């Protein structure tokens, strides 16, 4: 199996710089929603969500990704007030007790602003600045790292017969255009992370091609985030429900790490910490205890 080069990048947070590429970072997912595709309803209560957040940190998360709106296929938008009520108390409490980098998973500028004020460090916008005209300004003025993800259409319709002539080249073109737009609106290109958007307007075959050819995205000269955890294409391949797709996710992440992924976004951090450690050792071709 070929191993692709992985360039090193420095991303600035408000109080430090984090290095991407020396090792693969693990982003732990905390969905505070009643309807997320995998764990919807499990952590939509404050106490359970907070406990889950600290569990993910204890398990070894390098970044905690907190979201208050489901973007599963077919999902409808969440009112901004509801999203804020879900995420802000958790962000504040996590920040009081931990210095872990926090990512706010939102497509709304108001949520991003208030999340950053509450202690979040990174903006993770699945719309790539398309759904809220003010999001680019928020990213630019805050200086926060910005994750731009490819999505075909919107969550409500993205899985309705997605078609590409060339899935890899079209995703690259989309992300290049979104980065250009961000930079033209004041965002520092050095603060951008790209995500090819596994499962967001893709068939099973599209997803597999993206994972197999992940090294193609290195042409954009930005860190790559891979988010395949428990997604529907794994269910199609394995015939297993969401909570039983960790092994399939680990295989995807191992391929992704070989292909140059800088960050993997997962639900079960404890499980994937071990998988990532082995994949890293294989990638390096050596292990120092």
C-alpha positions in Angstrom: 0.0 0.0 0.0 1.4 3.4 -1.0 1.9 6.0 1.7 1.5 9.7 0.6 3.6 12.5 1.9 1.9 14.6 4.5 3.0 18.3 4.8 3.2 20.0 8.1 1.0 23.0 8.9 0.7 25.4 11.8 -2.8 26.5 12.7 -3.2 29.5 15.1 -5.6 29.3 18.0 -6.3 32.2 20.2 -3.7 31.3 22.8 -1.3 28.8 21.0 -0.3 27.2 17.7 -1.2 23.6 16.9 0.8 21.5 14.4 -1.0 19.4 11.9 0.8 16.5 10.2 3.4 15.4 12.7 0.8 12.9 13.8 -2.9 12.4 13.0 -5.2 14.4 15.3 -8.5 12.9 16.5 -11.5 15.1 16.5 -14.2 13.8 18.9 -17.8 14.4 17.9 -20.3 15.8 20.4 -23.8 16.1 18.8 -26.2 17.9 21.1 -29.2 17.1 18.9 -32.3 14.9 19.0 -31.9 13.8 15.4 -28.3 13.3 14.3 -27.9 10.2 12.2 -25.8 8.2 14.6 -26.3 9.4 18.2 -29.3 11.6 17.9 -31.1 12.0 21.2 -28.3 10.3 23.3 -26.7 13.6 24.3 -29.4 16.3 23.8 -29.7 16.7 27.6 -27.2 19.1 29.2 -25.9 16.7 31.9 -25.5 13.8 29.5 -23.9 16.0 26.8 -21.4 17.5 29.3 -20.5 14.1 30.6 -20.0 12.8 27.1 -17.8 15.8 26.3 -15.5 15.1 29.2 -15.6 11.4 28.3 -14.3 12.2 24.8 -11.6 14.4 26.3 -10.5 11.7 28.7 -10.4 9.2 25.9 -7.8 11.2 24.0 -9.6 13.7 21.8 -7.2 16.3 20.4 -10.2 18.5 19.3 -13.8 18.5 20.5 -16.3 19.2 17.8 -19.6 20.5 19.2 -22.7 20.8 17.1 -26.3 21.7 17.9 -27.8 21.1 14.4 -28.1 17.8 12.6 -26.8 17.8 9.0 -27.9 14.2 8.3 -29.5 13.5 4.9 -33.0 14.9 4.8 -32.6 17.1 7.9 -34.3 20.5 8.2 -32.6 23.6 9.6 -32.5 24.3 13.3 -33.6 27.7 14.6 -30.6 29.8 15.7 -32.0 30.2 19.2 -32.4 26.5 19.7 -28.9 25.8 18.4 -27.4 28.4 20.8 -29.3 27.0 23.8 -27.8 23.6 23.0 -24.2 24.4 22.4 -23.3 27.5 24.5 -23.6 26.1 28.0 -21.6 23.0 27.0 -18.8 25.1 25.4 -18.6 27.4 28.5 -18.4 24.5 30.9 -15.9 22.5 28.9 -13.7 25.6 28.5 -13.8 26.2 32.3 -12.4 22.8 32.9 -10.2 22.0 29.9 -7.9 23.7 27.4 -8.8 21.3 24.6 -9.3 23.1 21.2 -13.1 23.3 20.6 -14.6 23.3 17.2 -18.1 24.7 16.7 -20.0 22.8 14.0 -22.4 25.3 12.5 -23.3 27.1 9.3 -24.7 30.1 11.1 -22.6 33.2 11.8 -24.5 34.2 15.0 -23.8 30.8 16.4 -20.2 30.9 15.4 -19.7 34.4 17.0 -21.3 33.4 20.3 -19.5 30.1 20.4 -16.2 31.7 19.9 -17.0 34.2 22.7 -17.9 31.3 24.9 -14.6 29.6 24.4 -14.6 27.8 21.0 -11.5 28.0 18.9 -12.4 26.7 15.4 -15.3 27.2 13.0 -16.4 24.0 11.2 -18.8 25.1 8.5 -20.3 22.3 6.5 -21.7 24.8 4.0 -18.3 26.3 3.2 -19.6 29.8 3.8 -22.5 29.4 1.4 -25.6 29.4 3.7 -24.9 32.5 5.8 -23.5 35.6 4.1 -22.0 36.8 7.4 -19.9 33.7 8.1 -16.9 34.8 6.1 -16.8 38.1 8.0 -16.9 36.2 11.3 -14.1 33.9 10.3 -12.0 36.8 9.0 -12.5 39.1 12.0 -12.0 36.4 14.6 -9.0 34.9 12.9 -10.2 31.5 14.0 -9.2 28.4 12.0 -11.9 27.6 9.4 -12.9 24.1 8.2 -14.5 24.2 4.7 -16.4 21.1 3.6 -17.7 20.0 0.3 -21.4 19.3 0.1 -23.5 18.8 -3.0 -26.7 20.9 -2.5 -28.2 21.1 1.0 -28.7 18.5 3.7 -32.4 18.1 2.9 -31.7 17.1 -0.7 -28.0 16.2 -1.0 -28.6 12.5 -1.2 -31.2 12.7 -3.9 -29.4 11.1 -6.9 -26.0 12.9 -6.5 -24.1 12.9 -9.9 -20.6 13.9 -10.8 -18.6 13.6 -14.0 -15.4 13.4 -12.0 -16.0 13.4 -8.3 -12.4 14.1 -7.1 -11.8 17.0 -9.6 -15.2 18.5 -8.9 -14.7 18.5 -5.1 -11.2 20.0 -5.5 -12.7 22.7 -7.8 -15.4 23.5 -5.3 -13.0 23.7 -2.3 -10.6 25.9 -4.3 -13.4 28.3 -5.2 -14.6 28.4 -1.6 -11.1 29.1 -0.4 -10.7 31.9 -2.9 -14.0 33.3 -1.7 -12.9 33.1 1.9 -9.6 34.8 1.2 -11.3 37.6 -0.8 -13.4 38.2 2.2 -10.4 38.5 4.6 -9.9 35.0 5.8 -6.2 34.0 6.2 -5.6 31.0 3.8 -3.1 29.6 6.3 -6.0 29.1 8.7 -8.2 27.0 6.4 -8.6 23.2 6.7 -10.4 21.3 3.9 -12.9 18.4 4.2 -14.0 16.4 1.1 -17.4 15.8 2.8 -17.8 12.1 3.0 -21.5 11.3 2.8 -22.6 14.8 1.9 -24.1 14.4 -1.6 -22.2 11.2 -2.5 -23.1 7.7 -3.4 -21.2 4.7 -1.8 -19.0 4.6 -4.9 -18.2 8.3 -4.7 -17.2 8.0 -1.0 -15.0 5.0 -1.7 -13.2 6.9 -4.5 -12.6 9.9 -2.3 -11.1 7.7 0.4 -9.0 5.7 -2.0 -7.6 8.8 -3.7 -7.5 11.1 -0.7 -3.9 12.0 -1.5 -5.3 13.9 -4.6 -6.5 16.6 -2.2 -3.0 17.5 -1.2 -2.8 19.6 -4.3 -4.7 22.3 -2.5 -1.8 22.7 0.0 -4.1 22.7 3.0 -4.6 20.3 5.9 -7.2 17.5 5.2 -9.9 16.5 7.6 -11.6 13.1 7.0 -15.0 12.5 8.6 -16.4 9.0 7.8 -17.4 7.9 11.2 -20.4 5.5 11.2 -21.7 6.9 8.0 -24.4 5.4 5.7 -22.0 4.0 3.1 -20.4 1.8 5.8 -23.9 0.5 6.6 -24.4 -0.3 3.0 -21.1 -2.2 2.8 -21.4 -4.0 6.2 -25.1 -4.3 6.7 -24.7 -3.0 10.2 -26.6 -0.2 12.1 -24.8 3.0 13.0 -23.5 1.9 16.4 -21.8 -1.2 14.9 -19.7 0.6 12.3 -16.6 1.4 14.4 -14.4 -1.3 12.7 -15.4 -0.1 9.3 -14.7 3.5 10.3 -11.2 2.4 11.5 -10.4 0.8 8.2 -11.4 4.0 6.4 -9.3 6.1 8.7 -6.3 3.9 8.3 -6.6 4.3 4.5 -7.1 8.1 5.1 -4.0 8.3 7.3 -1.9 6.6 4.6 -3.4 9.0 2.1 -2.4 12.1 4.0 -5.3 12.9 6.4 -4.3 15.3 9.1 -7.4 15.0 11.3 -9.9 12.2 11.6 -13.4 13.0 13.0 -14.9 10.1 15.0 -17.6 9.3 17.5 -15.8 6.6 19.6 -12.5 8.3 20.5 -11.2 5.5 22.7 -11.6 2.9 20.0 -10.1 5.0 17.3 -7.2 6.2 19.4 -5.8 2.7 19.2 -6.6 2.3 15.4 -4.9 5.7 14.7 -1.9 4.7 16.7 -1.4 1.5 14.7 -2.0 3.3 11.4 0.5 5.9 12.4 3.1 3.3 13.2 2.5 1.6 9.8 2.7 5.0 8.0 6.0 5.7 9.7 7.3 2.2 9.2 8.7 2.2 12.7 7.6 2.5 16.3 9.4 4.1 19.3 7.9 3.1 22.6 
